[in-house]
């Protein structure tokens, strides 16, 4: 995502739900090779869409979900305890 690329991930523990949205990628079932191939074919069928999705991936990690935001939330929590 930090390279400005759309993503394909396997569904797992739920952490991917914050990162992968329809605007920037696809979630597929784990251990489903057919779903992976189908999704890759779909992704590669529209280069313009891939660029748009990649830009959204980059926006998500640059503005929403990144180390700076994690530190900010942690500091707010710690300051709230004092």
C-alpha positions, 0 to 999 in steps of 0.5 A: 500500500505504501508503494501506491498499489492495490492489494489482494489479501486473504481473509483472516483475523479481521485486521485486514478489514481496516486496510482493504476496502472496495476502493483499494483492493480485494479480500478473498477466502484463504486457501482458494487458488481459484479466487486468487486467479479470478481476482488477479484477472479482474484486477489486470483487466482495467489498468485505470482502475488499478491506478485509482485503487493504488492511489487510494491504498497510498492515501489510506496509509499516508493519512489514516493507518500509519505509525504516526497515527498509532503513536498519536492514539497511544499518547492520547491514551497515556495522557488520559491516564495522568 
